[in-house]
Amino acid sequence: MRALSGIRVVDLTRVVAGPYCTYQLALLGADCIKIEEVGRGDPVRHSAAGTDAFYYKHGMATNFLPQNANKRSMTLNLKSEAGRRIFLQLAEQADVVVENFRAGVMDSLGIGYATLSARNPRLIFCSLTAYGQDPPKGGHTAYDGVIQAFAGLMSVIGTRETGPIKVGPPITDYATGMAAAFAIMTALFQREREGSGQYIDVSMLDTALTLMSSYVTDYFGTGNPPGPRGNEPASRSPSAGT
């Protein structure tokens, strides 16, 4: 038996960070039900990446697969009364709900944490956003590249000759998904002890800053702002100059 066998996850996420979170849970045995937009589905299903032959054969782009395997999918119109009713029924039977809409969207649809936890006190509700739930940027959206720039990650990866450079893979997306999965599993463990669910707020910006912890502590310890270092780590070894 896998660690999360018997755990049901209702997955409202799309694109990369959120789906990668729920993919980790599915790998560990959770029953993950992915809810997608009627008539379109997750936008990454139809992204330009991947070959035409693969897309036409399987109905999805290749870069949809890495974060959406091991899930069951359905479509719901959450703006309709019927769609909300079905979603509420699913949430009442779920252990975990994960969403990555803009801050406040779930509440505006009438399916926010307060509503769901009143119906299911053991529910763990996880929100993934770019900047968190609170002002001043809580309502703003961003993709991985924007967060890499805003957090300062690009500024230390480049050199003085190149200027800031973006990490190729969507590293803050994947790291945020893993951080959220870790938080959810911690909440499940706490629920076993205390019996109640909880709300989890995970942001891409916070995660990006944790990836730069050595640069952050160096700055606060010395007062010297980090500059472009190319691939040189803060410790200068063992890979400096390689």
KEKE-3310 file (N, C-alpha, C; in steps of 0.2 Angstrom, whole numbers, plus 5000, padded with zeros to 4 digits):
npx = (5004:5003:5008:4998:4987:4969:4967:4958:4959:4954:4957:4959:4968:4979:4990:5006:5013:5003:4996:5008:5010:4999:5001:5012:5006:4997:5006:5010:4999:4987:4970:4966:4956:4955:4949:4943:4942:4926:4925:4938:4948:4963:4974:4987:4986:4984:4995:5009:5020:5028:5026:5016:5011:5011:5002:4990:4987:4986:4978:4983:4996:5014:5020:5010:5009:5020:5015:5003:5000:4992:4980:4962:4951:4939:4926:4919:4908:4911:4905:4892:4876:4873:4886:4893:4886:4889:4903:4903:4898:4908:4919:4914:4917:4930:4947:4957:4958:4964:4969:4973:4969:4968:4970:4955:4946:4940:4932:4923:4916:4909:4914:4924:4937:4930:4917:4918:4925:4915:4906:4914:4924:4936:4943:4957:4963:4972:4980:4988:4997:5004:5010:5005:4991:4988:4988:5002:5001:4993:4982:4988:4993:5006:5018:5031:5043:5042:5042:5054:5062:5057:5060:5073:5081:5085:5095:5106:5110:5115:5129:5141:5143:5133:5121:5105:5099:5087:5082:5081:5071:5055:5058:5054:5040:5040:5046:5038:5026:5031:5034:5021:5015:5022:5018:5004:5005:5010:5000:4990:4996:4995:4982:4978:4982:4975:4963:4956:4955:4964:4969:4980:4992:5002:5015:5023:5033:5038:5043:5053:5062:5066:5074:5084:5091:5104:5110:5101:5103:5117:5117:5109:5118:5130:5127:5131:5124:5119:5127:5129:5133:5135:5137:5142:5142:5136:5146:5157:5163:5160:5160:5163:5167:5166)
npy = (4994:5011:5027:5037:5030:5029:5042:5056:5068:5083:5092:5108:5114:5122:5123:5123:5124:5121:5108:5100:5099:5091:5080:5075:5070:5061:5051:5046:5038:5044:5047:5056:5069:5078:5094:5102:5116:5118:5114:5117:5113:5111:5123:5119:5107:5110:5117:5124:5116:5100:5087:5088:5076:5068:5076:5075:5061:5058:5069:5078:5089:5086:5092:5092:5080:5078:5083:5078:5065:5050:5054:5057:5064:5077:5089:5104:5118:5130:5142:5140:5135:5121:5116:5121:5114:5101:5101:5105:5093:5084:5090:5088:5075:5074:5073:5083:5099:5107:5122:5135:5148:5166:5176:5176:5172:5159:5162:5171:5163:5157:5145:5145:5143:5145:5141:5128:5121:5122:5113:5102:5098:5092:5094:5098:5112:5119:5133:5139:5153:5167:5177:5175:5177:5190:5208:5219:5213:5202:5199:5198:5190:5179:5171:5158:5164:5178:5178:5172:5184:5194:5189:5190:5180:5179:5189:5185:5174:5177:5185:5199:5202:5196:5200:5198:5181:5169:5154:5140:5128:5128:5132:5138:5135:5121:5119:5126:5118:5106:5111:5114:5101:5095:5103:5099:5085:5086:5093:5083:5073:5080:5081:5068:5068:5078:5079:5089:5099:5111:5127:5131:5141:5144:5152:5156:5166:5166:5153:5154:5163:5155:5146:5154:5155:5155:5166:5176:5176:5179:5192:5198:5196:5202:5213:5216:5217:5204:5200:5197:5181:5170:5153:5151:5146:5152:5148:5147:5135:5117:5119:5131:5141:5130)
npz = (5000:4996:5003:5003:5000:4999:5002:4996:4983:4977:4963:4957:4950:4937:4923:4929:4942:4952:4947:4947:4961:4965:4957:4963:4975:4969:4964:4976:4979:4981:4977:4964:4958:4944:4940:4926:4915:4906:4889:4886:4895:4905:4901:4897:4891:4877:4873:4864:4864:4861:4848:4833:4829:4841:4848:4840:4841:4854:4860:4868:4873:4875:4886:4895:4901:4912:4924:4926:4926:4932:4936:4937:4926:4925:4918:4924:4926:4936:4938:4936:4944:4944:4942:4953:4963:4961:4963:4977:4982:4979:4987:4999:5002:5001:5005:5003:4995:4982:4974:4962:4958:4956:4971:4981:4971:4973:4984:4978:4970:4979:4985:4993:5007:5019:5017:5012:5023:5033:5029:5028:5040:5042:5031:5021:5014:5001:4994:4980:4974:4965:4973:4986:4998:5003:5003:4997:4984:4983:4974:4962:4947:4940:4930:4930:4925:4928:4942:4944:4940:4949:4962:4962:4957:4944:4943:4950:4943:4931:4922:4923:4910:4903:4909:4918:4919:4914:4923:4913:4914:4922:4936:4948:4948:4949:4961:4970:4968:4974:4987:4991:4991:5001:5012:5012:5015:5028:5034:5033:5042:5054:5055:5058:5071:5078:5072:5064:5049:5039:5033:5019:5013:5000:4991:4976:4976:4989:4989:4979:4985:4996:4989:4987:4998:5004:4998:5003:5017:5017:5013:5023:5033:5030:5024:5011:4995:4984:4969:4951:4948:4939:4937:4949:4966:4982:4992:4985:4981:4978:4964:4958:4944:4935)
capx = (5000:5007:5007:4992:4981:4963:4966:4955:4961:4950:4962:4956:4974:4980:4997:5012:5014:4997:4996:5014:5009:4994:5004:5016:5001:4995:5012:5010:4993:4981:4965:4966:4951:4957:4943:4945:4937:4922:4926:4945:4952:4969:4977:4993:4984:4984:5001:5013:5026:5027:5025:5009:5009:5009:4995:4984:4986:4984:4974:4986:5003:5019:5022:5005:5010:5024:5012:4996:4999:4989:4974:4956:4949:4932:4925:4914:4907:4910:4901:4885:4873:4874:4893:4895:4883:4893:4909:4902:4897:4915:4923:4912:4919:4937:4952:4961:4956:4970:4967:4978:4966:4970:4967:4948:4942:4936:4927:4918:4912:4905:4917:4930:4938:4925:4911:4920:4927:4909:4903:4919:4929:4942:4946:4963:4962:4978:4980:4994:4997:5011:5012:5001:4984:4988:4991:4999:5001:4990:4978:4991:4995:5012:5021:5037:5048:5041:5044:5062:5064:5054:5063:5080:5085:5089:5100:5112:5112:5118:5136:5141:5143:5126:5115:5101:5098:5082:5083:5077:5065:5051:5060:5049:5034:5041:5048:5032:5022:5034:5033:5014:5014:5025:5014:4998:5006:5011:4993:4987:4999:4993:4975:4978:4983:4971:4956:4953:4958:4967:4970:4987:4994:5009:5016:5029:5038:5041:5047:5059:5066:5069:5079:5090:5092:5111:5111:5098:5107:5123:5115:5107:5123:5136:5125:5133:5119:5122:5128:5129:5139:5135:5135:5146:5138:5138:5151:5163:5166:5166:5159:5165:5171:5165)
capy = (5000:5017:5031:5041:5026:5031:5050:5059:5075:5087:5096:5113:5118:5121:5125:5119:5123:5117:5101:5097:5097:5086:5075:5071:5066:5055:5047:5042:5034:5048:5047:5064:5070:5085:5097:5107:5121:5115:5116:5119:5109:5114:5126:5116:5102:5112:5121:5122:5111:5093:5086:5088:5069:5066:5079:5072:5055:5058:5074:5083:5091:5082:5095:5091:5074:5077:5085:5077:5058:5046:5058:5056:5071:5079:5096:5108:5125:5132:5148:5138:5132:5114:5115:5122:5109:5095:5102:5104:5086:5081:5093:5085:5068:5074:5075:5089:5103:5111:5127:5140:5154:5172:5177:5179:5169:5154:5165:5175:5158:5153:5139:5146:5138:5145:5137:5121:5119:5122:5107:5096:5101:5088:5096:5102:5117:5122:5138:5141:5159:5170:5182:5174:5180:5197:5214:5223:5210:5196:5198:5198:5184:5179:5165:5157:5169:5184:5176:5172:5190:5198:5187:5191:5174:5180:5194:5182:5168:5180:5188:5206:5202:5194:5203:5193:5176:5165:5147:5137:5124:5132:5130:5140:5132:5114:5120:5128:5112:5102:5114:5113:5094:5094:5106:5095:5079:5088:5094:5076:5070:5084:5079:5062:5069:5083:5078:5094:5101:5118:5131:5131:5147:5143:5157:5155:5171:5163:5147:5157:5166:5149:5143:5158:5156:5157:5173:5181:5176:5182:5199:5201:5195:5206:5220:5216:5215:5199:5202:5192:5176:5165:5147:5151:5145:5156:5145:5147:5128:5115:5120:5138:5141:5125)
capz = (5000:4995:5009:5003:4998:5003:5002:4990:4982:4972:4960:4953:4948:4930:4921:4931:4949:4956:4944:4949:4968:4965:4954:4969:4979:4966:4964:4983:4980:4982:4972:4962:4953:4941:4937:4921:4912:4901:4882:4885:4899:4907:4895:4895:4886:4870:4872:4857:4865:4858:4841:4831:4829:4848:4850:4837:4843:4861:4862:4873:4872:4879:4892:4900:4905:4918:4930:4926:4926:4938:4939:4934:4924:4923:4917:4928:4925:4943:4938:4936:4950:4944:4943:4960:4967:4960:4966:4984:4984:4979:4992:5006:5002:4999:5011:5001:4989:4980:4969:4961:4955:4960:4978:4981:4966:4976:4988:4974:4967:4984:4986:4997:5012:5025:5015:5012:5030:5037:5027:5029:5045:5041:5024:5020:5008:4999:4989:4977:4970:4964:4978:4992:4998:5006:4999:4991:4978:4983:4969:4956:4944:4937:4928:4933:4923:4932:4949:4944:4940:4955:4968:4961:4955:4937:4944:4952:4939:4925:4924:4922:4903:4900:4912:4921:4915:4917:4923:4908:4916:4927:4943:4954:4947:4951:4968:4973:4969:4979:4994:4993:4992:5008:5017:5013:5019:5035:5037:5034:5048:5060:5056:5062:5079:5081:5070:5060:5043:5039:5026:5018:5009:4997:4986:4972:4978:4995:4987:4975:4990:4999:4984:4987:5006:5005:4996:5007:5023:5016:5012:5030:5038:5028:5021:5004:4990:4980:4962:4946:4949:4934:4940:4956:4972:4987:4995:4980:4980:4974:4957:4955:4938:4930)
cpx = (5004:5004:5001:4986:4975:4962:4963:4957:4957:4955:4959:4962:4975:4987:5002:5012:5009:4997:5002:5013:5004:4997:5009:5012:4999:5000:5012:5004:4987:4976:4964:4961:4953:4950:4945:4940:4933:4924:4934:4949:4958:4972:4984:4992:4985:4990:5005:5018:5024:5026:5018:5007:5007:5002:4989:4982:4983:4979:4977:4994:5008:5020:5016:5006:5014:5021:5005:4994:4995:4983:4968:4953:4941:4931:4919:4914:4906:4906:4893:4882:4874:4881:4895:4892:4887:4900:4908:4901:4904:4919:4921:4915:4927:4941:4956:4958:4962:4968:4973:4975:4969:4966:4960:4944:4937:4930:4921:4914:4908:4907:4923:4931:4933:4919:4913:4921:4921:4906:4908:4924:4936:4946:4952:4963:4969:4977:4987:4993:5004:5014:5009:4994:4983:4990:4998:4999:4997:4985:4981:4993:5002:5014:5028:5043:5048:5043:5051:5065:5063:5058:5071:5084:5089:5095:5106:5115:5116:5125:5135:5141:5136:5120:5111:5099:5092:5084:5079:5071:5062:5052:5056:5043:5035:5042:5042:5027:5025:5033:5025:5012:5016:5021:5007:4999:5007:5004:4989:4989:4996:4985:4974:4979:4978:4964:4953:4958:4961:4967:4978:4988:5001:5009:5023:5034:5041:5045:5053:5064:5070:5075:5085:5092:5099:5113:5107:5101:5114:5122:5114:5113:5129:5134:5127:5127:5122:5122:5128:5135:5139:5133:5139:5142:5140:5145:5158:5166:5160:5165:5160:5169:5170:5159)
cpy = (5006:5022:5035:5037:5028:5038:5052:5066:5078:5093:5101:5117:5117:5124:5121:5118:5119:5110:5097:5095:5091:5079:5071:5067:5060:5050:5043:5039:5038:5047:5054:5065:5078:5088:5102:5111:5117:5118:5117:5115:5114:5117:5123:5110:5104:5117:5119:5117:5104:5093:5086:5080:5066:5069:5076:5065:5054:5063:5079:5084:5087:5085:5095:5085:5074:5079:5083:5069:5055:5050:5056:5063:5072:5087:5098:5115:5128:5139:5146:5135:5125:5112:5116:5116:5103:5095:5102:5097:5083:5084:5090:5078:5068:5075:5081:5092:5107:5116:5132:5146:5160:5172:5179:5176:5164:5157:5168:5170:5155:5147:5139:5142:5139:5141:5130:5118:5118:5115:5101:5099:5098:5090:5100:5106:5120:5127:5140:5147:5161:5173:5181:5178:5187:5202:5215:5219:5203:5194:5198:5191:5184:5172:5164:5162:5175:5183:5176:5179:5194:5196:5188:5186:5175:5184:5190:5176:5171:5182:5195:5207:5201:5197:5197:5188:5171:5158:5144:5133:5129:5130:5132:5137:5125:5115:5122:5122:5107:5104:5113:5106:5092:5096:5102:5089:5081:5089:5087:5073:5074:5082:5073:5063:5073:5082:5083:5096:5108:5121:5132:5137:5146:5148:5155:5160:5168:5158:5149:5159:5160:5146:5147:5160:5158:5164:5178:5181:5180:5190:5202:5200:5200:5213:5221:5213:5210:5202:5196:5187:5170:5159:5146:5151:5150:5154:5145:5140:5123:5116:5126:5137:5135:5126)
cpz = (5000:5001:5009:5000:5002:5004:4995:4989:4976:4969:4955:4950:4940:4929:4924:4938:4953:4953:4947:4957:4968:4962:4959:4973:4976:4965:4971:4984:4981:4976:4970:4957:4951:4938:4932:4918:4906:4894:4881:4889:4901:4900:4892:4890:4879:4869:4866:4858:4863:4851:4839:4831:4836:4850:4847:4839:4850:4864:4867:4871:4877:4885:4897:4904:4911:4924:4931:4926:4932:4940:4934:4932:4923:4922:4921:4926:4932:4943:4937:4942:4950:4945:4950:4965:4967:4964:4974:4986:4984:4985:4999:5007:5001:5006:5009:4995:4988:4974:4968:4957:4959:4966:4978:4976:4969:4980:4984:4971:4972:4986:4990:5003:5018:5023:5015:5019:5034:5035:5028:5034:5045:5035:5025:5013:5007:4993:4986:4973:4969:4970:4985:4992:5000:5002:5001:4985:4978:4978:4962:4953:4941:4935:4931:4931:4927:4939:4949:4944:4946:4961:4967:4959:4949:4938:4946:4948:4933:4927:4922:4914:4900:4903:4915:4916:4918:4917:4917:4910:4921:4934:4949:4954:4951:4959:4972:4974:4974:4986:4996:4995:4999:5013:5018:5016:5026:5038:5038:5040:5054:5061:5059:5069:5082:5078:5065:5054:5044:5033:5026:5012:5006:4991:4982:4974:4984:4994:4984:4980:4994:4995:4984:4994:5007:5003:5001:5014:5023:5016:5019:5035:5037:5026:5014:4999:4986:4973:4958:4947:4944:4938:4947:4962:4977:4991:4991:4978:4981:4967:4954:4949:4933:4925)
residu = (MET:ARG:ALA:LEU:SER:GLY:ILE:ARG:VAL:VAL:ASP:LEU:THR:ARG:VAL:VAL:ALA:GLY:PRO:TYR:CYS:THR:TYR:GLN:LEU:ALA:LEU:LEU:GLY:ALA:ASP:CYS:ILE:LYS:ILE:GLU:GLU:VAL:GLY:ARG:GLY:ASP:PRO:VAL:ARG:HIS:SER:ALA:ALA:GLY:THR:ASP:ALA:PHE:TYR:TYR:LYS:HIS:GLY:MET:ALA:THR:ASN:PHE:LEU:PRO:GLN:ASN:ALA:ASN:LYS:ARG:SER:MET:THR:LEU:ASN:LEU:LYS:SER:GLU:ALA:GLY:ARG:ARG:ILE:PHE:LEU:GLN:LEU:ALA:GLU:GLN:ALA:ASP:VAL:VAL:VAL:GLU:ASN:PHE:ARG:ALA:GLY:VAL:MET:ASP:SER:LEU:GLY:ILE:GLY:TYR:ALA:THR:LEU:SER:ALA:ARG:ASN:PRO:ARG:LEU:ILE:PHE:CYS:SER:LEU:THR:ALA:TYR:GLY:GLN:ASP:PRO:PRO:LYS:GLY:GLY:HIS:THR:ALA:TYR:ASP:GLY:VAL:ILE:GLN:ALA:PHE:ALA:GLY:LEU:MET:SER:VAL:ILE:GLY:THR:ARG:GLU:THR:GLY:PRO:ILE:LYS:VAL:GLY:PRO:PRO:ILE:THR:ASP:TYR:ALA:THR:GLY:MET:ALA:ALA:ALA:PHE:ALA:ILE:MET:THR:ALA:LEU:PHE:GLN:ARG:GLU:ARG:GLU:GLY:SER:GLY:GLN:TYR:ILE:ASP:VAL:SER:MET:LEU:ASP:THR:ALA:LEU:THR:LEU:MET:SER:SER:TYR:VAL:THR:ASP:TYR:PHE:GLY:THR:GLY:ASN:PRO:PRO:GLY:PRO:ARG:GLY:ASN:GLU:PRO:ALA:SER:ARG:SER:PRO:SER:ALA:GLY:THR)
# end
